[in-house]
Amino acid sequence: MFKPQPTIDVSAVVDTSRLSTFQIWILLLTGLTVIIDGFDVQSMGFVAPAIIQAWGVDKAALGPVFGAGLLGMLLGSLAFSVVADKVGRRPVLIWATLAFALCMLATSQATSITQLLGLRFATGVGLGAIMPNAMALASEFSPKRKRVTLMMLVSSGFTVGAVLGGLISAVLIPAWGWQSVFIVGGIVPMVLAILMFLQMPESMQFLVVRGVRHDRVAACLRRIDPSLAVTPDTHLVVPGARQGGVPVLELFRGGRARMTLLLWAVNFMNLLNLYFLSNWLPTIVKSAGLPTSAAVLVGTALQIGGVVGTLAMGPAIDRIGFFKVLVPAFLLAAVTIATIGQPGLPLGLLFLVVGITGICIIGGQPAVNALAATYYPTSLRSTGVGWSLGVGRVGSIVGPVVGGELIRLNWSNADLFLAVAVPAVISALMLFLMARRPHLAIHASAAQ
């Protein structure tokens, strides 16, 4: 016979219980949203050559289309992360997935650059809501001992989606045309949105902080730990009080201003590097005299390194902490990025330094996302992650543009990559400054 428990700390139950099949299912659903996010974000790049050929337009005409998608993601990340901390992660994640699914389907019917531009902007707004809420849910349903590893696995779905998208597009476009990529990219998230509507619970911590749906929280707790006796009279609690006022302003209150600004700086610098390397590395390598096939493989090595980095960093961070892993990683990235531009680099060494760069830069981004999700309390988690990513996405726009301008000014590869190494040094410095404030480091490992 179970004895009713008058007070239950919801976060403590999640932290001390074994990872249940219920939690694994939730993490799988959130991971699938991030995978389709990666597919849809990269879809325009997959179909661009086919559209250029079919419509007879200049490749430069698609530049604003790419920019519109990134701008939409930036605004969606900023706006809907705040909404999620008010109304819940679940409804925002479901409706955002449904919205970008419909936009993808509409994009398959586009017949002009103007239509593409508008639809990619609208798609980007929906996509921008995915990562902050997926990370918040992954954080809130993961036990503390494995939290960073699980969040980084979920976050790595973006890279997996991008890789799968390339492979799938290579099959679809020759057989059914570029439209088929958007049709698949619309149908899959639509099915996923329905599945989440039927199976995805709201964050228990969010419901407790908002003081609603005791019955749903109790049902989730029983699925995580069947030995718990939760009655209508049980008092459910989570650490941290509900925040009032404007969520964005709360990011700068309660001693959080310093950490918020440092997180924004790291996101900006690292996404600037990530998108510069992803966009320009194959082109620069080819211009240095390597064949196209080798240039493509060098770009692939960067992405493979990112997957390896994500898988390796998660367990390491769970054992020794964010700062002891990320500071050396970004310093190492600065060295390897600067090495990429050295003339006469043997091909084998080029692959090695590019792979290490991917481990540190692309693999480091999920860790930065996890740091933000772990640092902020439940009431600010989506806002904290969303605004960090939103500011970072400014860097994702700046990186390729500035890189293109430096190339246009005929900077040598050595000077160009030396300049690109600077943001990695700045990222390491920002993380070092976070670690210099012990209470911030403790907070970042203990927040629920």
C-alpha positions in Angstrom: 0.0 0.0 0.0 1.4 3.3 -1.0 1.7 6.1 1.5 0.5 9.5 0.1 3.4 12.0 -0.1 2.3 15.6 0.9 5.0 17.3 -1.1 6.9 16.2 -4.2 9.7 18.1 -5.8 9.1 17.3 -9.5 12.6 18.1 -10.7 14.1 15.9 -8.0 11.9 13.0 -9.2 13.2 13.4 -12.7 16.8 13.7 -11.5 16.8 10.7 -9.2 14.7 8.2 -11.3 15.9 5.9 -14.0 15.4 7.1 -17.5 12.0 5.6 -18.3 10.6 4.6 -21.7 8.2 7.4 -21.3 11.0 10.0 -21.1 12.9 8.3 -24.0 9.7 8.6 -26.1 9.5 12.3 -25.4 13.2 12.8 -26.2 12.7 10.9 -29.4 9.8 13.1 -30.4 11.7 16.3 -29.7 14.7 14.9 -31.5 12.6 14.2 -34.6 11.4 17.8 -34.6 15.0 19.0 -34.6 15.9 16.5 -37.4 13.1 17.8 -39.6 14.2 21.3 -38.6 17.7 20.6 -40.0 16.2 19.1 -43.2 13.9 22.0 -43.9 16.4 24.7 -43.0 18.9 23.2 -45.6 16.2 22.3 -48.2 16.7 25.6 -50.1 20.4 24.8 -50.6 19.5 21.4 -51.9 17.1 22.6 -54.5 18.8 25.8 -55.5 20.8 24.4 -58.5 17.6 22.7 -59.9 15.6 26.0 -59.5 18.3 28.0 -61.2 18.3 25.6 -64.1 14.5 25.3 -64.3 13.7 29.0 -64.1 16.8 30.3 -65.9 17.7 32.7 -63.1 21.1 33.9 -62.0 22.4 32.2 -58.9 22.8 35.6 -57.2 19.0 36.0 -57.4 18.6 33.3 -54.7 20.8 35.3 -52.2 17.8 37.2 -50.8 15.8 34.0 -50.6 18.5 32.4 -48.3 18.6 35.6 -46.3 14.8 35.7 -45.9 14.8 32.2 -44.4 17.6 33.1 -41.9 15.8 36.4 -41.0 12.6 34.5 -40.4 14.4 32.0 -38.1 15.9 34.9 -36.1 12.5 36.5 -35.6 10.8 33.2 -34.8 13.4 32.3 -32.3 13.1 35.7 -30.5 9.3 35.9 -30.5 8.1 32.3 -30.0 10.5 31.5 -27.2 8.9 34.2 -25.2 5.4 32.9 -26.1 6.4 29.4 -25.0 7.4 30.6 -21.5 3.9 32.1 -21.3 1.7 29.4 -22.8 3.8 26.3 -22.8 6.4 24.5 -24.8 4.0 21.9 -26.2 1.5 24.1 -28.1 4.3 26.3 -29.5 6.3 23.3 -30.7 3.2 21.7 -32.3 1.8 24.8 -34.0 5.2 25.9 -35.2 5.8 22.4 -36.7 2.4 22.5 -38.4 3.0 26.0 -39.7 6.3 25.4 -41.3 4.9 22.1 -42.7 2.2 24.0 -44.5 4.7 26.6 -45.7 6.9 23.9 -47.1 4.0 22.4 -49.0 3.1 25.9 -50.4 6.7 26.4 -51.4 6.5 23.4 -53.8 4.0 25.4 -55.8 6.1 28.6 -56.0 6.7 29.9 -59.5 8.8 33.1 -58.9 11.6 34.4 -56.8 9.3 36.8 -55.0 7.0 33.9 -54.0 10.0 31.9 -52.8 11.3 34.8 -50.8 8.0 35.3 -48.9 7.5 31.6 -48.3 11.0 31.0 -47.0 10.6 33.9 -44.6 7.4 32.4 -43.3 8.9 29.0 -43.1 11.9 30.4 -41.2 9.6 32.0 -38.6 8.1 28.6 -37.8 11.5 26.9 -37.8 12.9 29.4 -35.4 10.6 28.2 -32.7 11.8 24.6 -32.8 15.2 24.5 -31.2 14.5 26.6 -28.1 11.4 24.5 -27.2 13.0 21.2 -28.1 15.9 22.0 -25.9 13.6 23.2 -23.0 11.6 20.0 -23.1 14.7 17.8 -23.4 16.2 19.6 -20.4 13.0 19.2 -18.3 12.5 15.5 -19.0 16.1 14.5 -18.6 17.8 13.3 -15.3 20.5 15.6 -14.1 23.3 13.0 -14.4 22.6 12.6 -18.2 21.0 16.0 -19.0 23.7 17.5 -21.1 24.4 14.4 -23.0 20.7 13.9 -23.8 20.2 17.6 -24.7 23.2 17.5 -27.0 21.9 14.4 -28.7 18.6 16.1 -29.3 20.3 19.2 -30.6 22.6 17.2 -32.9 19.4 16.1 -34.8 19.8 19.4 -36.8 23.0 18.2 -38.4 21.6 14.7 -38.9 18.6 16.3 -40.6 20.8 18.3 -42.9 22.8 15.3 -43.9 19.7 13.2 -44.5 18.2 16.0 -46.5 21.2 16.0 -48.8 21.0 12.3 -49.4 17.2 12.3 -49.8 17.3 15.3 -52.2 19.9 13.6 -54.3 17.3 10.8 -54.9 14.2 12.9 -55.2 15.2 15.8 -57.5 16.3 13.7 -60.5 13.2 11.5 -60.2 10.4 13.9 -59.3 11.9 17.4 -59.5 12.8 20.0 -56.9 9.2 20.4 -55.8 9.3 16.8 -54.3 11.9 18.0 -51.7 9.4 20.5 -50.3 6.5 18.1 -50.5 8.4 15.5 -48.4 9.6 18.4 -46.1 6.0 19.4 -45.6 4.3 16.0 -45.2 6.7 14.6 -42.6 6.5 17.5 -40.1 2.7 17.5 -40.6 2.5 13.9 -39.5 4.9 14.6 -36.7 2.8 17.5 -35.5 -0.2 15.2 -35.3 1.8 12.6 -33.4 3.0 15.2 -30.9 -0.6 16.4 -30.4 -1.5 12.9 -29.4 1.6 11.9 -27.5 3.6 14.9 -26.4 3.0 16.0 -22.8 3.6 19.5 -21.5 6.7 20.1 -19.4 5.8 19.1 -15.8 8.0 21.9 -14.4 6.2 24.5 -16.5 2.8 23.3 -15.4 3.8 23.4 -11.7 5.3 26.9 -12.0 2.1 28.1 -13.7 0.0 26.4 -11.1 -2.2 24.4 -13.6 -3.1 20.8 -14.6 -2.1 19.0 -11.4 -3.7 15.8 -12.9 -1.4 15.9 -15.9 1.7 16.4 -13.8 0.7 13.5 -11.6 0.1 11.2 -14.6 3.6 12.0 -15.9 5.2 11.5 -12.5 3.6 8.0 -12.2 5.0 7.1 -15.7 8.5 8.1 -14.6 8.3 6.6 -11.1 5.4 4.1 -10.6 6.2 3.9 -6.9 5.1 7.5 -6.3 1.7 8.0 -4.6 0.4 11.3 -6.0 -3.0 12.3 -4.8 -5.1 15.5 -5.5 -3.9 16.8 -2.2 -0.2 16.3 -3.0 1.7 19.6 -3.1 3.9 19.6 -6.3 6.9 22.0 -6.3 9.9 22.9 -8.5 12.9 25.1 -7.5 12.6 28.7 -8.4 9.6 31.0 -8.3 7.4 32.0 -11.2 8.7 35.1 -13.0 6.5 38.1 -13.6 6.8 40.9 -16.1 8.4 40.7 -19.5 10.4 37.4 -19.8 13.2 39.1 -21.9 13.8 41.7 -19.2 14.0 38.9 -16.6 17.0 37.5 -18.4 18.9 40.6 -17.0 17.5 40.4 -13.5 18.3 38.3 -10.5 22.0 38.4 -11.2 21.6 36.9 -14.7 22.6 40.0 -16.8 26.3 39.0 -17.0 25.7 35.4 -18.0 23.0 36.4 -20.5 25.3 38.8 -22.3 28.2 36.3 -22.3 25.9 33.6 -23.7 24.8 35.9 -26.4 28.4 36.8 -27.3 29.4 33.1 -27.5 26.3 32.2 -29.7 27.0 35.2 -32.0 30.7 34.3 -32.5 30.3 30.6 -32.8 27.4 30.7 -35.3 29.3 33.3 -37.3 32.2 30.8 -37.6 29.9 27.9 -38.2 28.0 29.4 -41.1 31.1 31.0 -42.6 32.8 27.6 -42.7 29.7 25.7 -43.8 29.0 28.1 -46.7 32.5 29.1 -47.9 34.9 26.2 -47.0 34.3 24.0 -50.1 34.4 27.1 -52.5 37.7 28.3 -50.9 39.3 24.9 -51.0 38.3 24.5 -54.7 39.7 27.9 -55.5 43.0 26.8 -53.9 43.4 24.2 -56.7 41.8 21.1 -55.4 39.2 19.2 -57.5 35.5 19.6 -56.8 35.2 16.1 -55.4 37.9 16.9 -52.8 36.3 20.2 -51.9 33.0 18.6 -51.3 34.7 15.9 -49.1 36.4 18.6 -47.1 33.0 20.3 -46.4 31.7 16.8 -45.4 34.6 16.3 -43.0 33.5 19.5 -41.2 30.0 18.1 -40.7 31.2 14.7 -39.7 33.5 16.3 -37.1 30.4 18.1 -35.8 28.6 14.8 -35.2 31.7 13.3 -33.5 32.1 16.5 -31.3 28.5 16.3 -30.2 28.7 12.7 -29.2 32.0 13.2 -27.4 31.3 16.5 -25.6 28.0 15.5 -24.0 29.4 12.8 -21.7 32.5 14.8 -21.0 30.5 17.9 -19.9 28.3 15.7 -17.7 31.5 14.5 -16.0 33.6 17.6 -15.7 31.4 20.6 -16.6 30.8 23.0 -19.5 33.7 25.3 -19.1 36.5 22.7 -18.7 35.4 21.2 -22.0 34.3 24.3 -24.1 37.2 26.7 -23.3 39.9 24.3 -24.5 37.7 23.3 -27.5 37.3 26.8 -28.8 41.0 27.6 -28.3 41.8 24.4 -30.2 39.4 25.5 -32.9 41.2 28.9 -33.3 44.4 27.0 -34.0 42.9 24.6 -36.5 41.0 27.3 -38.3 44.1 29.4 -38.7 45.9 26.2 -40.0 43.3 25.6 -42.7 44.4 28.7 -44.6 48.1 27.8 -44.7 49.4 27.4 -48.2 50.7 24.0 -49.3 48.9 22.1 -46.6 48.9 18.3 -47.4 45.4 17.0 -48.2 45.5 14.5 -45.3 46.4 17.2 -42.8 43.7 19.5 -44.3 41.1 16.8 -43.6 42.4 16.4 -40.1 42.3 20.1 -39.2 38.9 20.6 -40.8 37.6 17.5 -38.9 38.9 18.9 -35.6 37.4 22.3 -36.4 34.0 20.6 -36.9 34.4 18.8 -33.6 35.0 22.1 -31.8 32.8 24.5 -33.7 29.8 22.5 -34.9 30.0 20.1 -32.0 30.4 23.0 -29.6 27.1 24.7 -30.6 24.8 22.0 -29.1 26.9 22.4 -25.9 26.3 26.1 -25.9 22.5 25.5 -26.4 22.6 23.0 -23.5 24.4 25.5 -21.3 21.7 28.1 -21.9 18.9 25.6 -21.3 20.6 24.4 -18.1 21.3 27.8 -16.7 17.9 29.5 -16.9 15.1 28.5 -14.6 11.9 26.8 -15.9 10.0 30.1 -16.2 12.7 31.6 -18.5 14.1 28.5 -20.2 12.6 28.9 -23.7 13.2 32.6 -23.6 16.8 32.2 -22.5 17.6 29.6 -25.2 15.6 31.4 -27.9 17.1 34.8 -27.4 20.6 33.3 -27.2 20.0 31.5 -30.5 18.3 34.6 -32.0 21.3 36.8 -31.3 23.5 34.0 -32.6 21.6 33.9 -35.8 22.6 37.4 -36.5 26.1 36.0 -36.5 24.9 33.3 -38.9 23.9 36.0 -41.3 27.0 38.2 -40.7 29.5 35.4 -41.1 28.9 34.4 -44.8 28.3 38.0 -45.8 31.5 39.3 -44.3 33.4 36.3 -45.6 32.1 37.0 -49.1 33.3 40.7 -48.8 36.8 39.7 -47.6 37.0 37.2 -50.5 35.9 40.0 -52.9 38.7 42.2 -51.5 41.1 39.4 -52.5 42.3 38.5 -49.0 44.7 35.6 -49.1 43.5 32.3 -47.6 46.0 32.6 -44.8 44.8 36.0 -43.8 41.1 35.1 -44.2 41.3 32.0 -42.0 43.4 33.9 -39.5 40.6 36.5 -39.2 38.0 33.7 -38.9 40.0 32.2 -36.0 39.4 35.4 -33.9 35.8 34.7 -33.1 36.8 31.3 -31.7 39.2 33.0 -29.4 36.5 35.4 -28.3 34.1 32.5 -27.6 36.8 30.9 -25.4 37.3 34.2 -23.6 33.6 34.7 -22.9 33.3 31.2 -21.5 36.4 31.7 -19.4 34.8 34.9 -18.0 31.7 32.8 -17.1 33.9 30.3 -15.3 35.6 33.1 -13.3 32.3 33.7 -11.5 31.9 30.6 -9.4 28.3 31.2 -8.5 27.5 31.3 -12.3 29.2 28.0 -12.9 27.4 26.4 -10.0 24.1 27.8 -11.1 24.7 26.5 -14.6 25.1 23.0 -13.4 22.3 23.0 -10.9 19.5 24.9 -12.3 16.3 22.9 -12.9 
